[in-house]
């Protein structure tokens, strides 16, 4: 199997909450005034890097936020409403079904929307590693959660994100991807500490512009 997944290029599914309630744990670091803008910037930088990846043929964003929908459509994503309205994993499963209606012969993967340091080359390496398995996942930087989950054609995505999702995805039979130096795909941002780590890696220009001069409390 090649790095584009079985049967063709990848479809990526990216879920995004309404900006007004997204990234609530960043309030202490950025305040409620900046937090929605940061959530959007994270998603924009994530989508921009994902759509630039040669192995990606389709990026489906599942969100009910009208501003985010407009901005991410402008970056090349296909935005669909969160029809199930039943939480993160239901949104991901729905997005995977939508992606497969258009690209039934391609592999599908779920990707976090809060990866502002995402590098296209790192994502390409993760996709190539994932293509060797029916289902595969990448643990987050903390080693507890998950930032990426893939499924080959004919396999259900079966997402189990949230909290200790690394253990749940492993228990579900998904293979854990072990690829060196793909920190940008693992560095999701929920807290001020996460944001400092992402900034140290180097974030996309939208996140960089919003965080310029921002003093993040320890």
C-alpha positions as CSV (number, residue, x, y, z in Angstrom):
1,X,0.0,0.0,0.0
2,X,1.4,3.4,-0.8
3,X,1.4,6.6,1.3
4,X,-1.8,7.9,-0.2
5,X,-3.9,5.1,1.4
6,X,-5.6,2.1,-0.3
7,X,-7.3,3.0,-3.4
8,X,-6.3,6.7,-3.7
9,X,-5.7,9.9,-1.8
10,X,-6.8,10.5,1.8
11,X,-10.0,12.2,3.0
12,X,-9.4,14.1,6.3
13,X,-12.3,14.8,8.7
14,X,-11.7,17.7,11.1
15,X,-14.3,18.5,13.8
16,X,-14.8,22.0,15.2
17,X,-17.0,23.3,18.0
18,X,-18.8,26.6,17.8
19,X,-16.1,29.2,18.4
20,X,-18.0,30.8,21.3
21,X,-17.5,27.6,23.3
22,X,-14.3,26.2,21.8
23,X,-11.1,26.0,23.8
24,X,-12.6,26.9,27.1
25,X,-9.4,25.8,28.9
26,X,-7.5,28.6,27.2
27,X,-9.5,31.3,29.0
28,X,-6.9,31.6,31.8
29,X,-4.2,32.1,29.3
30,X,-5.9,34.2,26.6
31,X,-9.1,35.5,28.1
32,X,-12.6,35.1,26.7
33,X,-12.1,38.0,24.3
34,X,-9.2,36.3,22.4
35,X,-10.2,32.6,22.9
36,X,-12.7,32.3,20.0
37,X,-10.3,34.0,17.6
38,X,-7.5,31.6,18.7
39,X,-9.8,28.6,18.1
40,X,-10.5,29.8,14.6
41,X,-6.8,30.5,13.9
42,X,-5.8,27.1,15.1
43,X,-8.4,25.5,12.8
44,X,-7.3,27.7,9.9
45,X,-3.6,26.8,10.3
46,X,-4.5,23.2,10.6
47,X,-6.7,23.2,7.5
48,X,-4.2,25.2,5.5
49,X,-1.4,22.6,6.2
50,X,-3.7,19.7,5.6
51,X,-5.0,20.9,2.2
52,X,-1.4,21.5,1.1
53,X,-0.5,17.9,1.8
54,X,0.0,16.0,-1.6
55,X,-1.6,12.8,-0.3
56,X,-4.8,14.6,0.8
57,X,-7.7,14.8,-1.7
58,X,-10.5,16.1,0.5
59,X,-10.8,17.9,3.8
60,X,-14.2,17.7,5.4
61,X,-14.8,20.1,8.4
62,X,-17.8,19.3,10.6
63,X,-18.9,22.4,12.3
64,X,-22.1,24.5,13.0
65,X,-20.1,27.7,13.4
66,X,-21.0,30.1,10.4
67,X,-17.8,32.2,10.6
68,X,-15.5,29.2,10.8
69,X,-17.5,27.6,8.0
70,X,-16.9,30.6,5.7
71,X,-13.2,30.9,6.6
72,X,-12.4,27.3,6.2
73,X,-14.3,26.9,3.0
74,X,-12.1,29.7,1.7
75,X,-9.1,27.5,2.5
76,X,-10.4,24.7,0.4
77,X,-12.2,22.6,3.0
78,X,-15.7,21.1,2.4
79,X,-17.7,22.3,5.4
80,X,-20.7,20.3,6.6
81,X,-23.0,20.9,9.5
82,X,-22.9,18.7,12.6
83,X,-26.1,16.8,11.8
84,X,-25.9,14.3,14.6
85,X,-25.3,17.0,17.2
86,X,-24.3,14.2,19.6
87,X,-20.7,15.1,20.4
88,X,-17.2,14.8,19.0
89,X,-17.2,11.1,18.0
90,X,-20.6,11.2,16.4
91,X,-19.5,14.2,14.4
92,X,-16.4,12.4,13.2
93,X,-18.3,9.3,12.2
94,X,-20.7,11.4,10.3
95,X,-17.9,13.3,8.6
96,X,-16.3,10.0,7.6
97,X,-19.5,8.9,6.0
98,X,-19.8,12.2,4.1
99,X,-16.2,11.8,2.9
100,X,-16.7,8.3,1.7
101,X,-19.8,9.3,-0.4
102,X,-17.5,11.4,-2.5
103,X,-14.3,9.2,-2.3
104,X,-15.4,5.6,-1.7
105,X,-12.0,4.2,-2.8
106,X,-9.9,6.4,-0.5
107,X,-8.7,6.1,3.0
108,X,-10.2,8.4,5.7
109,X,-8.7,9.9,8.8
110,X,-9.8,12.1,11.6
111,X,-7.5,15.0,12.6
112,X,-7.8,17.5,15.4
113,X,-8.7,21.1,14.6
114,X,-6.3,22.5,17.2
115,X,-2.9,21.8,15.6
116,X,-1.6,25.3,14.9
117,X,2.0,24.1,14.4
118,X,1.0,21.4,11.9
119,X,3.6,20.9,9.1
120,X,2.6,19.4,5.8
121,X,5.7,17.2,5.7
122,X,5.0,15.8,9.1
123,X,1.4,15.0,8.2
124,X,2.6,13.3,5.0
125,X,4.9,11.0,7.0
126,X,2.0,10.1,9.4
127,X,-0.3,9.3,6.5
128,X,2.4,7.1,4.9
129,X,2.8,5.2,8.2
130,X,-1.0,4.9,8.7
131,X,-1.4,3.4,5.2
132,X,0.2,0.2,6.4
133,X,-2.7,-0.7,8.7
134,X,-6.5,-1.1,8.4
135,X,-6.8,1.3,11.3
136,X,-4.1,3.4,13.0
137,X,-3.8,6.3,15.4
138,X,-1.2,8.8,16.6
139,X,-1.0,9.7,20.3
140,X,-0.9,13.3,21.4
141,X,2.2,15.0,22.8
142,X,1.1,14.1,26.3
143,X,0.8,10.4,25.5
144,X,-2.8,10.2,26.8
145,X,-5.0,11.4,24.0
146,X,-5.1,11.1,20.2
147,X,-4.7,13.6,17.5
148,X,-5.1,11.4,14.4
149,X,-7.1,8.2,13.6
150,X,-7.2,6.5,10.2
151,X,-9.2,3.8,8.5
152,X,-8.6,2.1,5.2
153,X,-11.4,1.6,2.7
154,X,-13.8,-1.0,4.0
155,X,-12.9,-0.3,7.6
156,X,-15.0,1.8,10.0
157,X,-13.3,4.7,11.5
158,X,-14.8,4.0,15.0
159,X,-13.5,7.1,16.7
160,X,-13.1,7.2,20.4
161,X,-11.6,10.6,21.0
162,X,-11.7,12.5,24.3
163,X,-9.8,12.0,27.5
164,X,-7.7,8.8,27.6
165,X,-8.4,8.0,23.9
166,X,-4.9,6.6,23.3
167,X,-5.9,3.5,25.4
168,X,-9.3,3.2,23.9
169,X,-8.1,3.4,20.3
170,X,-5.4,0.8,21.1
171,X,-8.0,-1.5,22.8
172,X,-10.2,-1.1,19.7
173,X,-7.5,-2.8,17.6
174,X,-6.1,0.3,15.9
175,X,-2.3,0.2,15.5
176,X,-0.3,2.9,17.2
177,X,1.8,4.9,14.7
178,X,5.4,5.3,15.8
179,X,7.1,8.0,13.7
180,X,10.0,10.1,14.9
181,X,10.0,13.9,14.7
182,X,6.3,14.5,13.8
183,X,5.7,16.7,16.8
184,X,3.6,19.1,14.9
185,X,0.9,16.5,14.3
186,X,0.9,15.5,18.0
187,X,0.9,19.0,19.5
188,X,-2.8,19.9,20.1
189,X,-3.6,23.0,22.1
190,X,-6.0,22.9,25.1
191,X,-4.1,24.9,27.7
192,X,-1.7,27.8,28.0
193,X,1.1,25.3,28.5
194,X,0.1,23.6,25.2
195,X,0.1,26.9,23.5
196,X,3.6,27.8,24.7
197,X,4.8,24.4,23.4
198,X,3.2,25.0,20.0
199,X,4.7,28.4,19.7
200,X,8.1,26.9,20.4
201,X,7.6,24.5,17.5
202,X,6.5,27.3,15.2
203,X,2.9,28.0,14.4
204,X,1.0,29.1,11.3
205,X,0.8,32.7,10.5
206,X,-2.7,33.2,11.7
207,X,-2.0,31.8,15.1
208,X,1.3,33.7,15.2
209,X,-0.5,37.0,14.4
210,X,-3.0,36.6,17.2
211,X,-0.4,35.5,19.8
212,X,2.2,38.2,19.1
213,X,3.0,39.8,22.3
214,X,0.6,37.6,24.3
215,X,1.9,36.9,27.8
216,X,0.8,33.4,28.7
217,X,0.6,32.9,32.5
218,X,2.6,30.0,33.9
